[in-house]
Amino acid sequence: MIGVGTGLITPLGFAALAASTPPARLGQTMGAAELGRELGDAGGPLLVAAVASAAGLAYGFGALALLLALGAGLALTRRARTADRTT
């Protein structure tokens, strides 16, 4: 099920990202997005396994959820600051 979800959402996410990116920055944006996706594919299981080995699987998934929430919060904060500077 995870593979099916990833197979569906990845092309949609990249299409939305490409549609909202200025043409001059498209290559840089798509490259950064792909790098982030690959780091998540490689690092997510390692993080969950490390924490799960020490504290249990529920804590492993909790650590991953916390990391994702912090990343999303940081991205939204940065985006809001950037929007404030341009207006």
PDB file of N, CA, C and O in Angstrom:
ATOM      1  N   MET A   1       0.821  -1.197   0.000  1.00  0.00           N
ATOM      2  CA  MET A   1       0.000   0.000   0.000  1.00  0.00           C
ATOM      3  C   MET A   1       0.868   1.266   0.000  1.00  0.00           C
ATOM      4  O   MET A   1       0.511   2.268  -0.620  1.00  0.00           O
ATOM      5  N   ILE A   2       1.995   1.214   0.690  1.00  0.00           N
ATOM      6  CA  ILE A   2       2.878   2.376   0.704  1.00  0.00           C
ATOM      7  C   ILE A   2       3.398   2.655  -0.704  1.00  0.00           C
ATOM      8  O   ILE A   2       3.465   3.808  -1.130  1.00  0.00           O
ATOM      9  N   GLY A   3       3.763   1.598  -1.420  1.00  0.00           N
ATOM     10  CA  GLY A   3       4.249   1.763  -2.793  1.00  0.00           C
ATOM     11  C   GLY A   3       3.193   2.342  -3.707  1.00  0.00           C
ATOM     12  O   GLY A   3       3.488   3.188  -4.552  1.00  0.00           O
ATOM     13  N   VAL A   4       1.956   1.887  -3.540  1.00  0.00           N
ATOM     14  CA  VAL A   4       0.854   2.413  -4.359  1.00  0.00           C
ATOM     15  C   VAL A   4       0.651   3.897  -4.064  1.00  0.00           C
ATOM     16  O   VAL A   4       0.500   4.703  -4.982  1.00  0.00           O
ATOM     17  N   GLY A   5       0.647   4.250  -2.788  1.00  0.00           N
ATOM     18  CA  GLY A   5       0.474   5.655  -2.414  1.00  0.00           C
ATOM     19  C   GLY A   5       1.587   6.529  -2.936  1.00  0.00           C
ATOM     20  O   GLY A   5       1.347   7.624  -3.445  1.00  0.00           O
ATOM     21  N   THR A   6       2.816   6.039  -2.807  1.00  0.00           N
ATOM     22  CA  THR A   6       3.968   6.798  -3.309  1.00  0.00           C
ATOM     23  C   THR A   6       3.908   6.930  -4.822  1.00  0.00           C
ATOM     24  O   THR A   6       4.201   7.991  -5.372  1.00  0.00           O
ATOM     25  N   GLY A   7       3.529   5.852  -5.488  1.00  0.00           N
ATOM     26  CA  GLY A   7       3.433   5.881  -6.945  1.00  0.00           C
ATOM     27  C   GLY A   7       2.373   6.848  -7.444  1.00  0.00           C
ATOM     28  O   GLY A   7       2.486   7.380  -8.549  1.00  0.00           O
ATOM     29  N   LEU A   8       1.351   7.076  -6.644  1.00  0.00           N
ATOM     30  CA  LEU A   8       0.299   8.013  -7.036  1.00  0.00           C
ATOM     31  C   LEU A   8       0.649   9.458  -6.691  1.00  0.00           C
ATOM     32  O   LEU A   8       0.418  10.364  -7.492  1.00  0.00           O
ATOM     33  N   ILE A   9       1.205   9.672  -5.499  1.00  0.00           N
ATOM     34  CA  ILE A   9       1.400  11.041  -5.040  1.00  0.00           C
ATOM     35  C   ILE A   9       2.664  11.690  -5.605  1.00  0.00           C
ATOM     36  O   ILE A   9       2.696  12.906  -5.796  1.00  0.00           O
ATOM     37  N   THR A  10       3.696  10.905  -5.871  1.00  0.00           N
ATOM     38  CA  THR A  10       4.951  11.500  -6.347  1.00  0.00           C
ATOM     39  C   THR A  10       4.784  12.248  -7.669  1.00  0.00           C
ATOM     40  O   THR A  10       5.206  13.401  -7.756  1.00  0.00           O
ATOM     41  N   PRO A  11       4.194  11.652  -8.691  1.00  0.00           N
ATOM     42  CA  PRO A  11       4.029  12.422  -9.935  1.00  0.00           C
ATOM     43  C   PRO A  11       3.124  13.639  -9.762  1.00  0.00           C
ATOM     44  O   PRO A  11       3.357  14.674 -10.387  1.00  0.00           O
ATOM     45  N   LEU A  12       2.104  13.528  -8.926  1.00  0.00           N
ATOM     46  CA  LEU A  12       1.222  14.675  -8.695  1.00  0.00           C
ATOM     47  C   LEU A  12       1.962  15.798  -7.975  1.00  0.00           C
ATOM     48  O   LEU A  12       1.804  16.972  -8.307  1.00  0.00           O
ATOM     49  N   GLY A  13       2.770  15.424  -6.990  1.00  0.00           N
ATOM     50  CA  GLY A  13       3.541  16.428  -6.262  1.00  0.00           C
ATOM     51  C   GLY A  13       4.549  17.130  -7.148  1.00  0.00           C
ATOM     52  O   GLY A  13       4.692  18.352  -7.090  1.00  0.00           O
ATOM     53  N   PHE A  14       5.250  16.360  -7.971  1.00  0.00           N
ATOM     54  CA  PHE A  14       6.233  16.968  -8.863  1.00  0.00           C
ATOM     55  C   PHE A  14       5.544  17.825  -9.929  1.00  0.00           C
ATOM     56  O   PHE A  14       6.082  18.862 -10.315  1.00  0.00           O
ATOM     57  N   ALA A  15       4.388  17.422 -10.405  1.00  0.00           N
ATOM     58  CA  ALA A  15       3.653  18.229 -11.387  1.00  0.00           C
ATOM     59  C   ALA A  15       3.203  19.549 -10.771  1.00  0.00           C
ATOM     60  O   ALA A  15       3.301  20.597 -11.409  1.00  0.00           O
ATOM     61  N   ALA A  16       2.711  19.504  -9.533  1.00  0.00           N
ATOM     62  CA  ALA A  16       2.294  20.734  -8.848  1.00  0.00           C
ATOM     63  C   ALA A  16       3.488  21.644  -8.597  1.00  0.00           C
ATOM     64  O   ALA A  16       3.393  22.862  -8.745  1.00  0.00           O
ATOM     65  N   LEU A  17       4.599  21.052  -8.221  1.00  0.00           N
ATOM     66  CA  LEU A  17       5.809  21.836  -7.994  1.00  0.00           C
ATOM     67  C   LEU A  17       6.287  22.494  -9.287  1.00  0.00           C
ATOM     68  O   LEU A  17       6.657  23.668  -9.285  1.00  0.00           O
ATOM     69  N   ALA A  18       6.280  21.754 -10.376  1.00  0.00           N
ATOM     70  CA  ALA A  18       6.708  22.297 -11.666  1.00  0.00           C
ATOM     71  C   ALA A  18       5.775  23.413 -12.136  1.00  0.00           C
ATOM     72  O   ALA A  18       6.223  24.397 -12.724  1.00  0.00           O
ATOM     73  N   ALA A  19       4.491  23.256 -11.876  1.00  0.00           N
ATOM     74  CA  ALA A  19       3.524  24.269 -12.315  1.00  0.00           C
ATOM     75  C   ALA A  19       3.665  25.578 -11.537  1.00  0.00           C
ATOM     76  O   ALA A  19       3.341  26.647 -12.054  1.00  0.00           O
ATOM     77  N   SER A  20       4.150  25.496 -10.291  1.00  0.00           N
ATOM     78  CA  SER A  20       4.237  26.706  -9.472  1.00  0.00           C
ATOM     79  C   SER A  20       5.639  27.311  -9.436  1.00  0.00           C
ATOM     80  O   SER A  20       5.881  28.257  -8.686  1.00  0.00           O
ATOM     81  N   THR A  21       6.560  26.784 -10.228  1.00  0.00           N
ATOM     82  CA  THR A  21       7.946  27.260 -10.230  1.00  0.00           C
ATOM     83  C   THR A  21       8.211  28.095 -11.472  1.00  0.00           C
ATOM     84  O   THR A  21       7.806  27.710 -12.569  1.00  0.00           O
ATOM     85  N   PRO A  22       8.884  29.232 -11.321  1.00  0.00           N
ATOM     86  CA  PRO A  22       9.243  30.017 -12.499  1.00  0.00           C
ATOM     87  C   PRO A  22      10.152  29.197 -13.429  1.00  0.00           C
ATOM     88  O   PRO A  22      10.996  28.442 -12.947  1.00  0.00           O
ATOM     89  N   PRO A  23       9.993  29.332 -14.741  1.00  0.00           N
ATOM     90  CA  PRO A  23      10.781  28.533 -15.680  1.00  0.00           C
ATOM     91  C   PRO A  23      12.291  28.639 -15.479  1.00  0.00           C
ATOM     92  O   PRO A  23      13.007  27.663 -15.701  1.00  0.00           O
ATOM     93  N   ALA A  24      12.781  29.785 -15.069  1.00  0.00           N
ATOM     94  CA  ALA A  24      14.218  29.954 -14.889  1.00  0.00           C
ATOM     95  C   ALA A  24      14.763  29.134 -13.720  1.00  0.00           C
ATOM     96  O   ALA A  24      15.961  28.855 -13.672  1.00  0.00           O
ATOM     97  N   ARG A  25      13.910  28.749 -12.786  1.00  0.00           N
ATOM     98  CA  ARG A  25      14.348  27.990 -11.604  1.00  0.00           C
ATOM     99  C   ARG A  25      13.861  26.553 -11.609  1.00  0.00           C
ATOM    100  O   ARG A  25      14.013  25.845 -10.614  1.00  0.00           O
ATOM    101  N   LEU A  26      13.285  26.117 -12.700  1.00  0.00           N
ATOM    102  CA  LEU A  26      12.670  24.791 -12.745  1.00  0.00           C
ATOM    103  C   LEU A  26      13.679  23.671 -12.484  1.00  0.00           C
ATOM    104  O   LEU A  26      13.400  22.770 -11.694  1.00  0.00           O
ATOM    105  N   GLY A  27      14.831  23.712 -13.127  1.00  0.00           N
ATOM    106  CA  GLY A  27      15.834  22.667 -12.941  1.00  0.00           C
ATOM    107  C   GLY A  27      16.332  22.601 -11.510  1.00  0.00           C
ATOM    108  O   GLY A  27      16.456  21.515 -10.944  1.00  0.00           O
ATOM    109  N   GLN A  28      16.617  23.747 -10.926  1.00  0.00           N
ATOM    110  CA  GLN A  28      17.102  23.798  -9.555  1.00  0.00           C
ATOM    111  C   GLN A  28      16.039  23.295  -8.583  1.00  0.00           C
ATOM    112  O   GLN A  28      16.342  22.538  -7.661  1.00  0.00           O
ATOM    113  N   THR A  29      14.814  23.711  -8.790  1.00  0.00           N
ATOM    114  CA  THR A  29      13.726  23.300  -7.903  1.00  0.00           C
ATOM    115  C   THR A  29      13.465  21.809  -7.990  1.00  0.00           C
ATOM    116  O   THR A  29      13.320  21.145  -6.964  1.00  0.00           O
ATOM    117  N   MET A  30      13.403  21.276  -9.191  1.00  0.00           N
ATOM    118  CA  MET A  30      13.130  19.849  -9.347  1.00  0.00           C
ATOM    119  C   MET A  30      14.301  19.010  -8.822  1.00  0.00           C
ATOM    120  O   MET A  30      14.091  17.938  -8.255  1.00  0.00           O
ATOM    121  N   GLY A  31      15.523  19.493  -9.009  1.00  0.00           N
ATOM    122  CA  GLY A  31      16.681  18.789  -8.476  1.00  0.00           C
ATOM    123  C   GLY A  31      16.667  18.744  -6.960  1.00  0.00           C
ATOM    124  O   GLY A  31      16.947  17.705  -6.361  1.00  0.00           O
ATOM    125  N   ALA A  32      16.344  19.867  -6.338  1.00  0.00           N
ATOM    126  CA  ALA A  32      16.273  19.913  -4.874  1.00  0.00           C
ATOM    127  C   ALA A  32      15.148  19.019  -4.358  1.00  0.00           C
ATOM    128  O   ALA A  32      15.308  18.351  -3.336  1.00  0.00           O
ATOM    129  N   ALA A  33      14.031  19.002  -5.046  1.00  0.00           N
ATOM    130  CA  ALA A  33      12.913  18.150  -4.632  1.00  0.00           C
ATOM    131  C   ALA A  33      13.286  16.673  -4.747  1.00  0.00           C
ATOM    132  O   ALA A  33      12.943  15.876  -3.874  1.00  0.00           O
ATOM    133  N   GLU A  34      13.971  16.314  -5.799  1.00  0.00           N
ATOM    134  CA  GLU A  34      14.387  14.919  -5.979  1.00  0.00           C
ATOM    135  C   GLU A  34      15.420  14.523  -4.930  1.00  0.00           C
ATOM    136  O   GLU A  34      15.376  13.411  -4.406  1.00  0.00           O
ATOM    137  N   LEU A  35      16.338  15.417  -4.624  1.00  0.00           N
ATOM    138  CA  LEU A  35      17.327  15.142  -3.581  1.00  0.00           C
ATOM    139  C   LEU A  35      16.634  14.919  -2.237  1.00  0.00           C
ATOM    140  O   LEU A  35      16.973  13.990  -1.505  1.00  0.00           O
ATOM    141  N   GLY A  36      15.680  15.759  -1.925  1.00  0.00           N
ATOM    142  CA  GLY A  36      14.931  15.589  -0.679  1.00  0.00           C
ATOM    143  C   GLY A  36      14.173  14.281  -0.640  1.00  0.00           C
ATOM    144  O   GLY A  36      14.126  13.620   0.397  1.00  0.00           O
ATOM    145  N   ARG A  37      13.584  13.902  -1.748  1.00  0.00           N
ATOM    146  CA  ARG A  37      12.846  12.636  -1.809  1.00  0.00           C
ATOM    147  C   ARG A  37      13.781  11.453  -1.607  1.00  0.00           C
ATOM    148  O   ARG A  37      13.459  10.517  -0.876  1.00  0.00           O
ATOM    149  N   GLU A  38      14.933  11.498  -2.255  1.00  0.00           N
ATOM    150  CA  GLU A  38      15.897  10.406  -2.122  1.00  0.00           C
ATOM    151  C   GLU A  38      16.452  10.313  -0.713  1.00  0.00           C
ATOM    152  O   GLU A  38      16.630   9.214  -0.188  1.00  0.00           O
ATOM    153  N   LEU A  39      16.730  11.462  -0.091  1.00  0.00           N
ATOM    154  CA  LEU A  39      17.205  11.448   1.295  1.00  0.00           C
ATOM    155  C   LEU A  39      16.145  10.867   2.233  1.00  0.00           C
ATOM    156  O   LEU A  39      16.467  10.147   3.177  1.00  0.00           O
ATOM    157  N   GLY A  40      14.902  11.183   1.965  1.00  0.00           N
ATOM    158  CA  GLY A  40      13.819  10.615   2.767  1.00  0.00           C
ATOM    159  C   GLY A  40      13.685   9.113   2.576  1.00  0.00           C
ATOM    160  O   GLY A  40      13.464   8.370   3.533  1.00  0.00           O
ATOM    161  N   ASP A  41      13.823   8.673   1.325  1.00  0.00           N
ATOM    162  CA  ASP A  41      13.755   7.229   1.046  1.00  0.00           C
ATOM    163  C   ASP A  41      14.867   6.473   1.751  1.00  0.00           C
ATOM    164  O   ASP A  41      14.656   5.360   2.232  1.00  0.00           O
ATOM    165  N   ALA A  42      16.051   7.070   1.816  1.00  0.00           N
ATOM    166  CA  ALA A  42      17.190   6.400   2.441  1.00  0.00           C
ATOM    167  C   ALA A  42      17.226   6.609   3.953  1.00  0.00           C
ATOM    168  O   ALA A  42      17.521   5.677   4.702  1.00  0.00           O
ATOM    169  N   GLY A  43      16.932   7.805   4.397  1.00  0.00           N
ATOM    170  CA  GLY A  43      17.071   8.133   5.815  1.00  0.00           C
ATOM    171  C   GLY A  43      15.909   7.745   6.695  1.00  0.00           C
ATOM    172  O   GLY A  43      16.097   7.440   7.872  1.00  0.00           O
ATOM    173  N   GLY A  44      14.705   7.750   6.142  1.00  0.00           N
ATOM    174  CA  GLY A  44      13.520   7.425   6.943  1.00  0.00           C
ATOM    175  C   GLY A  44      13.595   6.048   7.592  1.00  0.00           C
ATOM    176  O   GLY A  44      13.436   5.936   8.808  1.00  0.00           O
ATOM    177  N   PRO A  45      13.834   4.999   6.811  1.00  0.00           N
ATOM    178  CA  PRO A  45      13.943   3.673   7.419  1.00  0.00           C
ATOM    179  C   PRO A  45      15.094   3.550   8.409  1.00  0.00           C
ATOM    180  O   PRO A  45      14.979   2.838   9.407  1.00  0.00           O
ATOM    181  N   LEU A  46      16.203   4.238   8.142  1.00  0.00           N
ATOM    182  CA  LEU A  46      17.335   4.188   9.074  1.00  0.00           C
ATOM    183  C   LEU A  46      16.988   4.856  10.402  1.00  0.00           C
ATOM    184  O   LEU A  46      17.338   4.345  11.466  1.00  0.00           O
ATOM    185  N   LEU A  47      16.306   5.987  10.341  1.00  0.00           N
ATOM    186  CA  LEU A  47      15.887   6.683  11.560  1.00  0.00           C
ATOM    187  C   LEU A  47      14.914   5.831  12.360  1.00  0.00           C
ATOM    188  O   LEU A  47      15.088   5.653  13.566  1.00  0.00           O
ATOM    189  N   VAL A  48      13.889   5.303  11.694  1.00  0.00           N
ATOM    190  CA  VAL A  48      12.894   4.482  12.387  1.00  0.00           C
ATOM    191  C   VAL A  48      13.555   3.256  13.002  1.00  0.00           C
ATOM    192  O   VAL A  48      13.258   2.901  14.143  1.00  0.00           O
ATOM    193  N   ALA A  49      14.444   2.605  12.264  1.00  0.00           N
ATOM    194  CA  ALA A  49      15.111   1.409  12.774  1.00  0.00           C
ATOM    195  C   ALA A  49      15.986   1.728  13.978  1.00  0.00           C
ATOM    196  O   ALA A  49      15.996   0.972  14.950  1.00  0.00           O
ATOM    197  N   ALA A  50      16.714   2.826  13.931  1.00  0.00           N
ATOM    198  CA  ALA A  50      17.596   3.185  15.042  1.00  0.00           C
ATOM    199  C   ALA A  50      16.791   3.464  16.313  1.00  0.00           C
ATOM    200  O   ALA A  50      17.123   2.965  17.389  1.00  0.00           O
ATOM    201  N   VAL A  51      15.743   4.256  16.179  1.00  0.00           N
ATOM    202  CA  VAL A  51      14.928   4.575  17.355  1.00  0.00           C
ATOM    203  C   VAL A  51      14.164   3.338  17.821  1.00  0.00           C
ATOM    204  O   VAL A  51      14.042   3.102  19.023  1.00  0.00           O
ATOM    205  N   ALA A  52      13.648   2.547  16.880  1.00  0.00           N
ATOM    206  CA  ALA A  52      12.899   1.343  17.246  1.00  0.00           C
ATOM    207  C   ALA A  52      13.786   0.332  17.955  1.00  0.00           C
ATOM    208  O   ALA A  52      13.320  -0.376  18.849  1.00  0.00           O
ATOM    209  N   SER A  53      15.045   0.251  17.576  1.00  0.00           N
ATOM    210  CA  SER A  53      15.970  -0.671  18.248  1.00  0.00           C
ATOM    211  C   SER A  53      16.177  -0.280  19.702  1.00  0.00           C
ATOM    212  O   SER A  53      16.342  -1.141  20.567  1.00  0.00           O
ATOM    213  N   ALA A  54      16.169   1.007  19.965  1.00  0.00           N
ATOM    214  CA  ALA A  54      16.412   1.489  21.321  1.00  0.00           C
ATOM    215  C   ALA A  54      15.147   1.549  22.166  1.00  0.00           C
ATOM    216  O   ALA A  54      15.189   1.265  23.363  1.00  0.00           O
ATOM    217  N   ALA A  55      14.021   1.914  21.556  1.00  0.00           N
ATOM    218  CA  ALA A  55      12.832   2.207  22.362  1.00  0.00           C
ATOM    219  C   ALA A  55      11.570   1.480  21.919  1.00  0.00           C
ATOM    220  O   ALA A  55      10.606   1.447  22.684  1.00  0.00           O
ATOM    221  N   GLY A  56      11.524   0.903  20.740  1.00  0.00           N
ATOM    222  CA  GLY A  56      10.319   0.239  20.252  1.00  0.00           C
ATOM    223  C   GLY A  56       9.828   0.876  18.964  1.00  0.00           C
ATOM    224  O   GLY A  56      10.134   2.030  18.663  1.00  0.00           O
ATOM    225  N   LEU A  57       9.065   0.104  18.214  1.00  0.00           N
ATOM    226  CA  LEU A  57       8.612   0.554  16.894  1.00  0.00           C
ATOM    227  C   LEU A  57       7.712   1.786  16.965  1.00  0.00           C
ATOM    228  O   LEU A  57       7.808   2.673  16.116  1.00  0.00           O
ATOM    229  N   ALA A  58       6.852   1.845  17.954  1.00  0.00           N
ATOM    230  CA  ALA A  58       5.965   3.009  18.069  1.00  0.00           C
ATOM    231  C   ALA A  58       6.779   4.293  18.231  1.00  0.00           C
ATOM    232  O   ALA A  58       6.429   5.326  17.661  1.00  0.00           O
ATOM    233  N   TYR A  59       7.851   4.231  18.998  1.00  0.00           N
ATOM    234  CA  TYR A  59       8.704   5.406  19.168  1.00  0.00           C
ATOM    235  C   TYR A  59       9.471   5.729  17.887  1.00  0.00           C
ATOM    236  O   TYR A  59       9.743   6.894  17.599  1.00  0.00           O
ATOM    237  N   GLY A  60       9.814   4.709  17.130  1.00  0.00           N
ATOM    238  CA  GLY A  60      10.473   4.944  15.849  1.00  0.00           C
ATOM    239  C   GLY A  60       9.591   5.717  14.898  1.00  0.00           C
ATOM    240  O   GLY A  60      10.022   6.686  14.273  1.00  0.00           O
ATOM    241  N   PHE A  61       8.336   5.272  14.794  1.00  0.00           N
ATOM    242  CA  PHE A  61       7.398   5.999  13.936  1.00  0.00           C
ATOM    243  C   PHE A  61       7.089   7.378  14.492  1.00  0.00           C
ATOM    244  O   PHE A  61       6.887   8.327  13.735  1.00  0.00           O
ATOM    245  N   GLY A  62       7.051   7.491  15.809  1.00  0.00           N
ATOM    246  CA  GLY A  62       6.828   8.796  16.441  1.00  0.00           C
ATOM    247  C   GLY A  62       7.950   9.769  16.132  1.00  0.00           C
ATOM    248  O   GLY A  62       7.705  10.946  15.866  1.00  0.00           O
ATOM    249  N   ALA A  63       9.188   9.273  16.169  1.00  0.00           N
ATOM    250  CA  ALA A  63      10.335  10.132  15.846  1.00  0.00           C
ATOM    251  C   ALA A  63      10.264  10.608  14.400  1.00  0.00           C
ATOM    252  O   ALA A  63      10.561  11.765  14.105  1.00  0.00           O
ATOM    253  N   LEU A  64       9.869   9.711  13.504  1.00  0.00           N
ATOM    254  CA  LEU A  64       9.733  10.094  12.101  1.00  0.00           C
ATOM    255  C   LEU A  64       8.623  11.130  11.925  1.00  0.00           C
ATOM    256  O   LEU A  64       8.793  12.099  11.185  1.00  0.00           O
ATOM    257  N   ALA A  65       7.490  10.931  12.599  1.00  0.00           N
ATOM    258  CA  ALA A  65       6.385  11.893  12.510  1.00  0.00           C
ATOM    259  C   ALA A  65       6.808  13.257  13.049  1.00  0.00           C
ATOM    260  O   ALA A  65       6.465  14.290  12.475  1.00  0.00           O
ATOM    261  N   LEU A  66       7.554  13.257  14.153  1.00  0.00           N
ATOM    262  CA  LEU A  66       8.026  14.512  14.723  1.00  0.00           C
ATOM    263  C   LEU A  66       8.973  15.234  13.768  1.00  0.00           C
ATOM    264  O   LEU A  66       8.870  16.446  13.577  1.00  0.00           O
ATOM    265  N   LEU A  67       9.884  14.489  13.176  1.00  0.00           N
ATOM    266  CA  LEU A  67      10.818  15.076  12.214  1.00  0.00           C
ATOM    267  C   LEU A  67      10.084  15.662  11.005  1.00  0.00           C
ATOM    268  O   LEU A  67      10.424  16.748  10.535  1.00  0.00           O
ATOM    269  N   LEU A  68       9.089  14.951  10.511  1.00  0.00           N
ATOM    270  CA  LEU A  68       8.313  15.453   9.372  1.00  0.00           C
ATOM    271  C   LEU A  68       7.532  16.707   9.746  1.00  0.00           C
ATOM    272  O   LEU A  68       7.462  17.649   8.956  1.00  0.00           O
ATOM    273  N   ALA A  69       6.948  16.728  10.934  1.00  0.00           N
ATOM    274  CA  ALA A  69       6.194  17.902  11.380  1.00  0.00           C
ATOM    275  C   ALA A  69       7.114  19.112  11.537  1.00  0.00           C
ATOM    276  O   ALA A  69       6.758  20.225  11.152  1.00  0.00           O
ATOM    277  N   LEU A  70       8.298  18.883  12.106  1.00  0.00           N
ATOM    278  CA  LEU A  70       9.253  19.980  12.250  1.00  0.00           C
ATOM    279  C   LEU A  70       9.703  20.508  10.889  1.00  0.00           C
ATOM    280  O   LEU A  70       9.837  21.717  10.702  1.00  0.00           O
ATOM    281  N   GLY A  71       9.932  19.610   9.953  1.00  0.00           N
ATOM    282  CA  GLY A  71      10.326  20.033   8.606  1.00  0.00           C
ATOM    283  C   GLY A  71       9.242  20.838   7.915  1.00  0.00           C
ATOM    284  O   GLY A  71       9.522  21.849   7.270  1.00  0.00           O
ATOM    285  N   ALA A  72       8.000  20.386   8.052  1.00  0.00           N
ATOM    286  CA  ALA A  72       6.887  21.123   7.447  1.00  0.00           C
ATOM    287  C   ALA A  72       6.727  22.491   8.089  1.00  0.00           C
ATOM    288  O   ALA A  72       6.492  23.480   7.395  1.00  0.00           O
ATOM    289  N   GLY A  73       6.851  22.554   9.402  1.00  0.00           N
ATOM    290  CA  GLY A  73       6.754  23.832  10.103  1.00  0.00           C
ATOM    291  C   GLY A  73       7.847  24.797   9.691  1.00  0.00           C
ATOM    292  O   GLY A  73       7.596  25.987   9.499  1.00  0.00           O
ATOM    293  N   LEU A  74       9.059  24.282   9.556  1.00  0.00           N
ATOM    294  CA  LEU A  74      10.179  25.107   9.114  1.00  0.00           C
ATOM    295  C   LEU A  74       9.960  25.621   7.694  1.00  0.00           C
ATOM    296  O   LEU A  74      10.231  26.787   7.406  1.00  0.00           O
ATOM    297  N   ALA A  75       9.474  24.762   6.812  1.00  0.00           N
ATOM    298  CA  ALA A  75       9.220  25.175   5.429  1.00  0.00           C
ATOM    299  C   ALA A  75       8.135  26.247   5.365  1.00  0.00           C
ATOM    300  O   ALA A  75       8.265  27.213   4.613  1.00  0.00           O
ATOM    301  N   LEU A  76       7.072  26.088   6.141  1.00  0.00           N
ATOM    302  CA  LEU A  76       5.996  27.084   6.138  1.00  0.00           C
ATOM    303  C   LEU A  76       6.460  28.406   6.732  1.00  0.00           C
ATOM    304  O   LEU A  76       6.082  29.471   6.244  1.00  0.00           O
ATOM    305  N   THR A  77       7.273  28.348   7.776  1.00  0.00           N
ATOM    306  CA  THR A  77       7.798  29.570   8.381  1.00  0.00           C
ATOM    307  C   THR A  77       8.701  30.312   7.406  1.00  0.00           C
ATOM    308  O   THR A  77       8.626  31.533   7.270  1.00  0.00           O
ATOM    309  N   ARG A  78       9.556  29.550   6.729  1.00  0.00           N
ATOM    310  CA  ARG A  78      10.450  30.175   5.741  1.00  0.00           C
ATOM    311  C   ARG A  78       9.670  30.788   4.589  1.00  0.00           C
ATOM    312  O   ARG A  78      10.001  31.866   4.095  1.00  0.00           O
ATOM    313  N   ARG A  79       8.634  30.083   4.175  1.00  0.00           N
ATOM    314  CA  ARG A  79       7.818  30.600   3.065  1.00  0.00           C
ATOM    315  C   ARG A  79       7.104  31.880   3.469  1.00  0.00           C
ATOM    316  O   ARG A  79       7.003  32.815   2.674  1.00  0.00           O
ATOM    317  N   ALA A  80       6.612  31.926   4.690  1.00  0.00           N
ATOM    318  CA  ALA A  80       5.929  33.132   5.164  1.00  0.00           C
ATOM    319  C   ALA A  80       6.907  34.298   5.258  1.00  0.00           C
ATOM    320  O   ALA A  80       6.553  35.424   4.907  1.00  0.00           O
ATOM    321  N   ARG A  81       8.124  34.054   5.722  1.00  0.00           N
ATOM    322  CA  ARG A  81       9.127  35.124   5.798  1.00  0.00           C
ATOM    323  C   ARG A  81       9.485  35.645   4.415  1.00  0.00           C
ATOM    324  O   ARG A  81       9.634  36.850   4.216  1.00  0.00           O
ATOM    325  N   THR A  82       9.623  34.732   3.463  1.00  0.00           N
ATOM    326  CA  THR A  82       9.942  35.128   2.100  1.00  0.00           C
ATOM    327  C   THR A  82       8.812  35.958   1.506  1.00  0.00           C
ATOM    328  O   THR A  82       9.062  36.957   0.830  1.00  0.00           O
ATOM    329  N   ALA A  83       7.565  35.546   1.756  1.00  0.00           N
ATOM    330  CA  ALA A  83       6.416  36.290   1.240  1.00  0.00           C
ATOM    331  C   ALA A  83       6.339  37.680   1.860  1.00  0.00           C
ATOM    332  O   ALA A  83       5.966  38.637   1.181  1.00  0.00           O
ATOM    333  N   ASP A  84       6.687  37.806   3.141  1.00  0.00           N
ATOM    334  CA  ASP A  84       6.670  39.101   3.803  1.00  0.00           C
ATOM    335  C   ASP A  84       7.710  40.053   3.207  1.00  0.00           C
ATOM    336  O   ASP A  84       7.467  41.255   3.106  1.00  0.00           O
ATOM    337  N   ARG A  85       8.855  39.518   2.818  1.00  0.00           N
ATOM    338  CA  ARG A  85       9.925  40.357   2.249  1.00  0.00           C
ATOM    339  C   ARG A  85       9.575  40.870   0.872  1.00  0.00           C
ATOM    340  O   ARG A  85      10.008  41.957   0.490  1.00  0.00           O
ATOM    341  N   THR A  86       8.792  40.104   0.112  1.00  0.00           N
ATOM    342  CA  THR A  86       8.475  40.498  -1.262  1.00  0.00           C
ATOM    343  C   THR A  86       7.285  41.431  -1.344  1.00  0.00           C
ATOM    344  O   THR A  86       7.025  42.011  -2.399  1.00  0.00           O
ATOM    345  N   THR A  87       6.554  41.587  -0.245  1.00  0.00           N
ATOM    346  CA  THR A  87       5.382  42.482  -0.298  1.00  0.00           C
ATOM    347  C   THR A  87       5.645  43.788   0.379  1.00  0.00           C
ATOM    348  O   THR A  87       4.766  44.649   0.423  1.00  0.00           O
TER     349      THR A  87
END
